[in-house]
Amino acid sequence: MPENHARNPEPRHDGASEEPAVPVSSSAPGDGTEPEAPAGRRSRAGSKAAGKSAGNPFLGWLKEIATVVVIAVVLSFLIKTFLFRAFFIPSESMVNTLDVDDRIFVNLLVPEPFALSRGDVVVFRDTKGWLPPAPAKAQGPFTWVQDGLTFVGLLPDNSEQHLVKRVIGLPGDHVVCCDTGGKLTINGTAIDETYINPAEVPQVRNFDVTVPEGKVWVMGDNRNHSADSRAHMETDGGFVDLKDLEGKAAVIAWPLNRIKTLDNYPDVFKSVPAAR
């Protein structure tokens, strides 16, 4: 009967074994690694991975632009809420300091936490009816865009329910117009108002007021064309509440040929004594 065990191969005459050749793997059996893939397959897999990591360049560009826009809007809103706010000038009451259609930035940190000074140009809300009611704005297809940009601070406020004037009297000040020389006096000291529009001689409009606590007395630099505290003495004495102040006008931002910081003329008021 034939034997059940395998026959040992006879040696070849050249000394080589007759065992069939077995391809050698780069990984040993049982070491947990996979055999190396063919070069063509590796190339295709690498291309797919590169394509996934690179993505669509146009979509990547749009994503970057959207990120920049969102950051800009958020920063603008924070600046408008806590630091500066833009307004435009609709009237000639502050000529030559401010011209019609000037765009200004208002420092919202005045009068708090930083103190207000005589000579500061301020923007305040019309809560006492100095202005006629604003006409209803015509609603266009992009009105919401303008309102949104104004809300976040990217466009100046043009609601026309704000006024801009110069602070002449602080709480407690005694302001009188005028002395024998036609000059305004504050706490008994005459001042030389160098900021007044030099194109016209101001008309004398007599008044004698003491500014109450929590209020200010304001006047326009274009005295003959400014409906300021003098013109509204029948309404709360013509005074403006400090709580209605939006802030201090700091710079003219537009047009480009008028960009400058706004002066509060400290030399005009340096001799004025403190209120009693």
C-alpha atoms as a printed R data frame, in Angstrom:
    type eleno elety resid chain resno       x       y      z
1   ATOM     1    CA   MET     A     1   0.000   0.000  0.000
2   ATOM     2    CA   PRO     A     2   1.210   3.541 -0.702
3   ATOM     3    CA   GLU     A     3   2.578   5.495  2.229
4   ATOM     4    CA   ASN     A     4   0.407   8.309  3.645
5   ATOM     5    CA   HIS     A     5   3.229  10.713  4.407
6   ATOM     6    CA   ALA     A     6   4.563  13.111  1.766
7   ATOM     7    CA   ARG     A     7   7.689  12.144 -0.113
8   ATOM     8    CA   ASN     A     8  10.736  14.198  0.574
9   ATOM     9    CA   PRO     A     9  11.904  15.888 -2.624
10  ATOM    10    CA   GLU     A    10  15.080  14.595 -4.066
11  ATOM    11    CA   PRO     A    11  17.891  17.055 -4.320
12  ATOM    12    CA   ARG     A    12  18.582  18.584 -7.710
13  ATOM    13    CA   HIS     A    13  21.885  18.110 -9.381
14  ATOM    14    CA   ASP     A    14  22.649  21.871 -9.047
15  ATOM    15    CA   GLY     A    15  22.044  21.752 -5.322
16  ATOM    16    CA   ALA     A    16  18.836  23.921 -5.359
17  ATOM    17    CA   SER     A    17  15.686  22.811 -3.672
18  ATOM    18    CA   GLU     A    18  12.663  21.889 -5.739
19  ATOM    19    CA   GLU     A    19  10.340  23.744 -3.306
20  ATOM    20    CA   PRO     A    20   8.248  26.407 -5.168
21  ATOM    21    CA   ALA     A    21   9.355  29.982 -4.559
22  ATOM    22    CA   VAL     A    22   7.221  31.945 -2.092
23  ATOM    23    CA   PRO     A    23   7.092  35.785 -2.448
24  ATOM    24    CA   VAL     A    24   8.511  37.523  0.565
25  ATOM    25    CA   SER     A    25   6.256  40.127  2.245
26  ATOM    26    CA   SER     A    26   7.703  43.233  3.827
27  ATOM    27    CA   SER     A    27   5.676  42.488  6.971
28  ATOM    28    CA   ALA     A    28   6.004  39.438  9.019
29  ATOM    29    CA   PRO     A    29   2.904  37.293  9.655
30  ATOM    30    CA   GLY     A    30   1.017  38.334 12.721
31  ATOM    31    CA   ASP     A    31   2.667  41.791 13.153
32  ATOM    32    CA   GLY     A    32  -0.638  43.664 12.475
33  ATOM    33    CA   THR     A    33   0.478  45.462  9.306
34  ATOM    34    CA   GLU     A    34  -1.077  45.164  5.877
35  ATOM    35    CA   PRO     A    35   0.802  44.255  2.791
36  ATOM    36    CA   GLU     A    36   1.999  47.185  0.751
37  ATOM    37    CA   ALA     A    37  -0.476  48.247 -1.924
38  ATOM    38    CA   PRO     A    38   0.564  48.383 -5.561
39  ATOM    39    CA   ALA     A    39   2.019  51.671 -6.788
40  ATOM    40    CA   GLY     A    40  -0.953  52.491 -9.042
41  ATOM    41    CA   ARG     A    41  -3.437  52.050 -6.232
42  ATOM    42    CA   ARG     A    42  -1.338  54.230 -3.892
43  ATOM    43    CA   SER     A    43  -1.219  56.991 -6.496
44  ATOM    44    CA   ARG     A    44  -4.999  57.042 -6.955
45  ATOM    45    CA   ALA     A    45  -5.632  57.050 -3.188
46  ATOM    46    CA   GLY     A    46  -3.175  59.905 -2.691
47  ATOM    47    CA   SER     A    47  -4.883  61.982 -5.374
48  ATOM    48    CA   LYS     A    48  -8.266  61.481 -3.721
49  ATOM    49    CA   ALA     A    49  -6.894  62.501 -0.311
50  ATOM    50    CA   ALA     A    50  -5.249  65.590 -1.794
51  ATOM    51    CA   GLY     A    51  -8.489  66.519 -3.521
52  ATOM    52    CA   LYS     A    52 -10.430  66.207 -0.288
53  ATOM    53    CA   SER     A    53  -7.929  68.326  1.660
54  ATOM    54    CA   ALA     A    54  -7.706  71.012 -1.015
55  ATOM    55    CA   GLY     A    55 -11.454  71.238 -1.591
56  ATOM    56    CA   ASN     A    56 -13.053  73.677 -4.017
57  ATOM    57    CA   PRO     A    57 -10.849  76.802 -4.114
58  ATOM    58    CA   PHE     A    58 -13.806  79.075 -4.935
59  ATOM    59    CA   LEU     A    59 -15.797  77.801 -1.938
60  ATOM    60    CA   GLY     A    60 -12.733  78.289  0.255
61  ATOM    61    CA   TRP     A    61 -12.403  81.878 -0.982
62  ATOM    62    CA   LEU     A    62 -16.096  82.556 -0.282
63  ATOM    63    CA   LYS     A    63 -15.707  81.130  3.210
64  ATOM    64    CA   GLU     A    64 -12.760  83.448  3.941
65  ATOM    65    CA   ILE     A    65 -14.654  86.490  2.618
66  ATOM    66    CA   ALA     A    66 -17.736  85.601  4.693
67  ATOM    67    CA   THR     A    67 -15.572  85.236  7.806
68  ATOM    68    CA   VAL     A    68 -13.970  88.641  7.250
69  ATOM    69    CA   VAL     A    69 -17.375  90.276  6.676
70  ATOM    70    CA   VAL     A    70 -18.862  88.739  9.823
71  ATOM    71    CA   ILE     A    71 -15.885  89.859 11.920
72  ATOM    72    CA   ALA     A    72 -16.090  93.369 10.448
73  ATOM    73    CA   VAL     A    73 -19.828  93.629 11.184
74  ATOM    74    CA   VAL     A    74 -19.409  92.399 14.752
75  ATOM    75    CA   LEU     A    75 -16.513  94.790 15.402
76  ATOM    76    CA   SER     A    76 -18.448  97.677 13.851
77  ATOM    77    CA   PHE     A    77 -21.463  96.924 16.026
78  ATOM    78    CA   LEU     A    78 -19.331  96.777 19.180
79  ATOM    79    CA   ILE     A    79 -17.550 100.011 18.278
80  ATOM    80    CA   LYS     A    80 -20.860 101.726 17.487
81  ATOM    81    CA   THR     A    81 -22.379 100.487 20.733
82  ATOM    82    CA   PHE     A    82 -19.533 101.268 23.116
83  ATOM    83    CA   LEU     A    83 -16.992 103.639 21.494
84  ATOM    84    CA   PHE     A    84 -17.930 105.632 18.391
85  ATOM    85    CA   ARG     A    85 -21.001 106.258 16.292
86  ATOM    86    CA   ALA     A    86 -21.357 107.924 12.904
87  ATOM    87    CA   PHE     A    87 -23.748 110.809 12.127
88  ATOM    88    CA   PHE     A    88 -24.247 113.146  9.213
89  ATOM    89    CA   ILE     A    89 -24.872 116.890  9.441
90  ATOM    90    CA   PRO     A    90 -28.210 117.936  7.866
91  ATOM    91    CA   SER     A    91 -28.193 121.689  8.584
92  ATOM    92    CA   GLU     A    92 -25.984 124.788  8.528
93  ATOM    93    CA   SER     A    93 -26.270 125.561 12.247
94  ATOM    94    CA   MET     A    94 -22.604 124.697 12.908
95  ATOM    95    CA   VAL     A    95 -20.967 126.378  9.897
96  ATOM    96    CA   ASN     A    96 -17.961 126.875  9.606
97  ATOM    97    CA   THR     A    97 -17.052 124.125 12.037
98  ATOM    98    CA   LEU     A    98 -19.367 121.625 10.323
99  ATOM    99    CA   ASP     A    99 -20.781 121.840  6.831
100 ATOM   100    CA   VAL     A   100 -24.014 120.338  5.525
101 ATOM   101    CA   ASP     A   101 -23.573 116.628  4.700
102 ATOM   102    CA   ASP     A   102 -20.371 116.245  6.720
103 ATOM   103    CA   ARG     A   103 -20.010 112.808  8.266
104 ATOM   104    CA   ILE     A   104 -18.744 112.807 11.833
105 ATOM   105    CA   PHE     A   105 -17.723 110.244 14.427
106 ATOM   106    CA   VAL     A   106 -19.056 110.783 17.930
107 ATOM   107    CA   ASN     A   107 -17.180 109.616 21.026
108 ATOM   108    CA   LEU     A   108 -19.759 107.730 23.101
109 ATOM   109    CA   LEU     A   109 -17.561 107.803 26.230
110 ATOM   110    CA   VAL     A   110 -18.484 111.463 26.845
111 ATOM   111    CA   PRO     A   111 -20.116 112.603 29.169
112 ATOM   112    CA   GLU     A   112 -19.573 109.269 30.921
113 ATOM   113    CA   PRO     A   113 -17.112 107.958 31.939
114 ATOM   114    CA   PHE     A   114 -15.155 110.951 30.581
115 ATOM   115    CA   ALA     A   115 -16.284 114.419 31.646
116 ATOM   116    CA   LEU     A   116 -17.902 116.966 29.369
117 ATOM   117    CA   SER     A   117 -16.136 120.325 28.878
118 ATOM   118    CA   ARG     A   118 -17.273 123.760 27.804
119 ATOM   119    CA   GLY     A   119 -16.700 124.094 24.080
120 ATOM   120    CA   ASP     A   120 -17.337 120.416 23.287
121 ATOM   121    CA   VAL     A   121 -19.419 119.808 20.163
122 ATOM   122    CA   VAL     A   122 -22.123 117.320 21.132
123 ATOM   123    CA   VAL     A   123 -24.808 115.286 19.405
124 ATOM   124    CA   PHE     A   124 -28.041 114.784 21.347
125 ATOM   125    CA   ARG     A   125 -31.422 113.179 20.869
126 ATOM   126    CA   ASP     A   126 -34.368 115.503 20.281
127 ATOM   127    CA   THR     A   127 -36.609 114.557 23.198
128 ATOM   128    CA   LYS     A   128 -38.078 118.052 23.677
129 ATOM   129    CA   GLY     A   129 -39.560 118.652 20.245
130 ATOM   130    CA   TRP     A   130 -37.005 121.122 18.920
131 ATOM   131    CA   LEU     A   131 -37.294 119.523 15.488
132 ATOM   132    CA   PRO     A   132 -40.471 119.023 13.454
133 ATOM   133    CA   PRO     A   133 -41.611 115.405 13.225
134 ATOM   134    CA   ALA     A   134 -39.562 113.491 10.691
135 ATOM   135    CA   PRO     A   135 -41.519 112.615  7.536
136 ATOM   136    CA   ALA     A   136 -42.139 108.955  6.912
137 ATOM   137    CA   LYS     A   137 -39.337 107.478  4.844
138 ATOM   138    CA   ALA     A   138 -40.266 105.982  1.498
139 ATOM   139    CA   GLN     A   139 -39.791 102.225  1.702
140 ATOM   140    CA   GLY     A   140 -37.739 100.843 -1.151
141 ATOM   141    CA   PRO     A   141 -36.593  97.304 -1.942
142 ATOM   142    CA   PHE     A   142 -33.272  97.906 -0.172
143 ATOM   143    CA   THR     A   143 -34.446 100.050  2.751
144 ATOM   144    CA   TRP     A   144 -33.858  97.150  5.131
145 ATOM   145    CA   VAL     A   145 -30.241  96.951  3.949
146 ATOM   146    CA   GLN     A   146 -29.652 100.623  4.758
147 ATOM   147    CA   ASP     A   147 -31.387 100.290  8.127
148 ATOM   148    CA   GLY     A   148 -29.297  97.231  8.947
149 ATOM   149    CA   LEU     A   149 -26.017  98.916  8.016
150 ATOM   150    CA   THR     A   150 -27.002 101.950 10.095
151 ATOM   151    CA   PHE     A   151 -27.868  99.715 13.039
152 ATOM   152    CA   VAL     A   152 -24.470  98.006 13.051
153 ATOM   153    CA   GLY     A   153 -22.665 101.311 12.515
154 ATOM   154    CA   LEU     A   154 -21.462 100.899  8.923
155 ATOM   155    CA   LEU     A   155 -23.612 103.838  7.781
156 ATOM   156    CA   PRO     A   156 -24.154 107.162  9.601
157 ATOM   157    CA   ASP     A   157 -27.445 107.800 11.354
158 ATOM   158    CA   ASN     A   158 -29.607 109.986  9.099
159 ATOM   159    CA   SER     A   159 -32.859 109.729 11.023
160 ATOM   160    CA   GLU     A   160 -32.805 113.551 11.412
161 ATOM   161    CA   GLN     A   161 -33.954 113.257 15.021
162 ATOM   162    CA   HIS     A   162 -30.594 114.307 16.461
163 ATOM   163    CA   LEU     A   163 -29.068 117.763 16.838
164 ATOM   164    CA   VAL     A   164 -25.467 118.941 17.021
165 ATOM   165    CA   LYS     A   165 -24.435 122.055 18.981
166 ATOM   166    CA   ARG     A   166 -21.575 123.398 21.070
167 ATOM   167    CA   VAL     A   167 -21.736 123.233 24.866
168 ATOM   168    CA   ILE     A   168 -21.545 126.752 26.319
169 ATOM   169    CA   GLY     A   169 -22.839 126.275 29.866
170 ATOM   170    CA   LEU     A   170 -22.280 123.318 32.178
171 ATOM   171    CA   PRO     A   171 -24.450 122.528 35.228
172 ATOM   172    CA   GLY     A   172 -24.358 125.491 37.636
173 ATOM   173    CA   ASP     A   173 -22.954 127.980 35.083
174 ATOM   174    CA   HIS     A   174 -24.471 131.464 34.844
175 ATOM   175    CA   VAL     A   175 -24.616 132.349 31.133
176 ATOM   176    CA   VAL     A   176 -25.581 135.866 30.003
177 ATOM   177    CA   CYS     A   177 -25.862 137.608 26.665
178 ATOM   178    CA   CYS     A   178 -24.491 140.070 26.379
179 ATOM   179    CA   ASP     A   179 -22.117 142.512 28.101
180 ATOM   180    CA   THR     A   180 -21.584 146.096 26.940
181 ATOM   181    CA   GLY     A   181 -19.087 144.842 24.378
182 ATOM   182    CA   GLY     A   182 -21.603 142.420 22.905
183 ATOM   183    CA   LYS     A   183 -19.793 139.383 24.291
184 ATOM   184    CA   LEU     A   184 -21.201 136.325 25.999
185 ATOM   185    CA   THR     A   185 -20.307 135.958 29.668
186 ATOM   186    CA   ILE     A   186 -20.028 132.794 31.748
187 ATOM   187    CA   ASN     A   187 -19.908 133.150 35.533
188 ATOM   188    CA   GLY     A   188 -19.209 136.850 35.065
189 ATOM   189    CA   THR     A   189 -16.285 136.399 32.616
190 ATOM   190    CA   ALA     A   190 -16.590 137.550 28.995
191 ATOM   191    CA   ILE     A   191 -15.347 135.119 26.370
192 ATOM   192    CA   ASP     A   192 -14.028 135.718 22.861
193 ATOM   193    CA   GLU     A   193 -15.819 133.067 20.799
194 ATOM   194    CA   THR     A   194 -13.331 132.447 17.990
195 ATOM   195    CA   TYR     A   195 -15.329 129.460 16.688
196 ATOM   196    CA   ILE     A   196 -18.321 131.579 15.565
197 ATOM   197    CA   ASN     A   197 -18.930 131.777 11.809
198 ATOM   198    CA   PRO     A   198 -16.968 134.882 10.752
199 ATOM   199    CA   ALA     A   199 -19.092 135.453  7.640
200 ATOM   200    CA   GLU     A   200 -21.811 137.263  9.654
201 ATOM   201    CA   VAL     A   201 -21.958 139.422 12.761
202 ATOM   202    CA   PRO     A   202 -24.092 137.520 15.319
203 ATOM   203    CA   GLN     A   203 -27.397 139.170 16.140
204 ATOM   204    CA   VAL     A   204 -27.761 139.930 19.831
205 ATOM   205    CA   ARG     A   205 -30.479 137.857 21.508
206 ATOM   206    CA   ASN     A   206 -30.544 138.681 25.191
207 ATOM   207    CA   PHE     A   207 -30.847 135.960 27.812
208 ATOM   208    CA   ASP     A   208 -29.754 135.387 31.395
209 ATOM   209    CA   VAL     A   209 -29.819 131.769 32.565
210 ATOM   210    CA   THR     A   210 -28.333 129.537 35.246
211 ATOM   211    CA   VAL     A   211 -27.896 125.968 34.058
212 ATOM   212    CA   PRO     A   212 -29.672 123.445 36.335
213 ATOM   213    CA   GLU     A   213 -28.012 120.258 37.570
214 ATOM   214    CA   GLY     A   214 -28.061 117.463 34.995
215 ATOM   215    CA   LYS     A   215 -28.446 119.842 32.042
216 ATOM   216    CA   VAL     A   216 -26.352 121.941 29.626
217 ATOM   217    CA   TRP     A   217 -26.824 125.112 27.596
218 ATOM   218    CA   VAL     A   218 -25.934 124.690 23.901
219 ATOM   219    CA   MET     A   219 -25.516 127.081 20.979
220 ATOM   220    CA   GLY     A   220 -24.652 126.729 17.302
221 ATOM   221    CA   ASP     A   221 -21.492 128.246 15.812
222 ATOM   222    CA   ASN     A   222 -23.534 129.776 12.980
223 ATOM   223    CA   ARG     A   223 -25.408 131.988 15.451
224 ATOM   224    CA   ASN     A   224 -27.764 133.702 13.011
225 ATOM   225    CA   HIS     A   225 -28.907 130.344 11.591
226 ATOM   226    CA   SER     A   226 -29.115 128.111 14.651
227 ATOM   227    CA   ALA     A   227 -32.298 127.221 16.522
228 ATOM   228    CA   ASP     A   228 -30.435 126.344 19.716
229 ATOM   229    CA   SER     A   229 -31.101 126.811 23.452
230 ATOM   230    CA   ARG     A   230 -31.941 130.501 22.866
231 ATOM   231    CA   ALA     A   231 -34.817 129.587 20.527
232 ATOM   232    CA   HIS     A   232 -36.403 127.035 22.894
233 ATOM   233    CA   MET     A   233 -36.433 128.755 26.261
234 ATOM   234    CA   GLU     A   234 -40.160 128.134 26.524
235 ATOM   235    CA   THR     A   235 -39.407 124.378 26.607
236 ATOM   236    CA   ASP     A   236 -37.589 123.463 29.815
237 ATOM   237    CA   GLY     A   237 -35.721 126.762 29.702
238 ATOM   238    CA   GLY     A   238 -33.876 125.751 26.524
239 ATOM   239    CA   PHE     A   239 -31.656 123.320 28.426
240 ATOM   240    CA   VAL     A   240 -30.599 119.897 27.172
241 ATOM   241    CA   ASP     A   241 -30.589 116.913 29.517
242 ATOM   242    CA   LEU     A   242 -27.219 115.233 29.949
243 ATOM   243    CA   LYS     A   243 -28.944 111.864 29.578
244 ATOM   244    CA   ASP     A   244 -29.990 112.834 26.043
245 ATOM   245    CA   LEU     A   245 -26.407 113.336 24.867
246 ATOM   246    CA   GLU     A   246 -25.158 110.687 22.453
247 ATOM   247    CA   GLY     A   247 -21.589 111.877 22.918
248 ATOM   248    CA   LYS     A   248 -18.902 114.304 21.845
249 ATOM   249    CA   ALA     A   249 -18.213 114.865 18.138
250 ATOM   250    CA   ALA     A   250 -14.572 113.855 17.716
251 ATOM   251    CA   VAL     A   251 -13.679 113.929 14.003
252 ATOM   252    CA   ILE     A   252 -15.009 114.784 10.577
253 ATOM   253    CA   ALA     A   253 -14.626 111.551  8.598
254 ATOM   254    CA   TRP     A   254 -16.138 112.615  5.245
255 ATOM   255    CA   PRO     A   255 -15.625 114.190  2.761
256 ATOM   256    CA   LEU     A   256 -11.956 113.322  2.487
257 ATOM   257    CA   ASN     A   257 -10.845 116.919  1.974
258 ATOM   258    CA   ARG     A   258 -12.390 117.861  5.343
259 ATOM   259    CA   ILE     A   259 -11.034 115.068  7.544
260 ATOM   260    CA   LYS     A   260  -9.905 116.591 10.845
261 ATOM   261    CA   THR     A   261 -10.359 116.398 14.590
262 ATOM   262    CA   LEU     A   262 -12.830 118.820 16.166
263 ATOM   263    CA   ASP     A   263 -11.520 121.413 18.611
264 ATOM   264    CA   ASN     A   264 -13.249 122.409 21.842
265 ATOM   265    CA   TYR     A   265 -11.234 125.661 22.051
266 ATOM   266    CA   PRO     A   266  -9.922 125.353 25.616
267 ATOM   267    CA   ASP     A   267  -8.234 128.772 25.353
268 ATOM   268    CA   VAL     A   268 -11.642 130.432 24.936
269 ATOM   269    CA   PHE     A   269 -12.852 129.059 28.286
270 ATOM   270    CA   LYS     A   270  -9.639 128.844 30.316
271 ATOM   271    CA   SER     A   271 -10.390 132.067 32.244
272 ATOM   272    CA   VAL     A   272 -13.952 131.087 33.129
273 ATOM   273    CA   PRO     A   273 -14.224 130.400 36.883
274 ATOM   274    CA   ALA     A   274 -15.987 127.307 38.172
275 ATOM   275    CA   ALA     A   275 -19.680 127.543 38.861
276 ATOM   276    CA   ARG     A   276 -20.606 128.562 42.412
